[in-house]
Amino acid sequence: VRKMWDLTENAKRFISHYKHLVIMGTGNYANLLTKQLEYYEIAFEGYAVTNPDKDETCFNNKPVWRLKEIPFEKDDTGILIGILIVDKEDIINSLKDANIDNYYMPFKINIFN
């Protein structure tokens, strides 16, 4: 039985490839992903959203960036999708628009890029 704070082996493998981790989203699933990373003592830099509100600069005491403005080298940064995958195409298009190829979707769909 998987517990809510468990990370899959695929997620752990994805995480191990990157110097910087950023969670996409600032909702319930981003919160769950935060708890999972904290449980495993995995550091992450902050959060990214497609179009942040002007007052959305911090979530869980971490910075929130516009997806296109994440301040780390793209090759060194893995994006964990902390959003329920309802419209997968929408999320993938937002990532493509930001020139992001290194992402992993732990909820509902597992994609290892």
GIPE-V440670 format. One record per backbone hydrogen bond with DSSP energy under -0.5 kcal/mol. NH is the residue of the N-H (numbers start at 0). CO is the residue of the C=O. Records with the same first field share a line. If there is no record, write none. Layout:
NH=CO ; CO
This chain:
5=2
11=7
12=8
13=9
14=10
15=11
16=12 ; 13
17=14
18=75
19=75
21=77
22=45
23=21 ; 79
24=22 ; 47
29=81
30=26
31=27
32=28
33=29
34=30
35=31
36=32
37=33
38=34
39=35
40=37
41=36
42=40
44=20
45=20
46=62
47=22
48=64
55=52
56=54
58=61
61=58
62=44
63=56
64=46
66=48
68=65
69=66
75=72
76=73
77=19
78=101
79=21 ; 77
80=78 ; 103
81=23 ; 79
85=83
87=85
89=86
90=86
91=87
92=88
93=89
94=90
95=91
96=92
97=93
98=95
99=94
100=98
102=100
103=78
104=110
105=103
107=105
108=106
110=108
112=102 ; 110
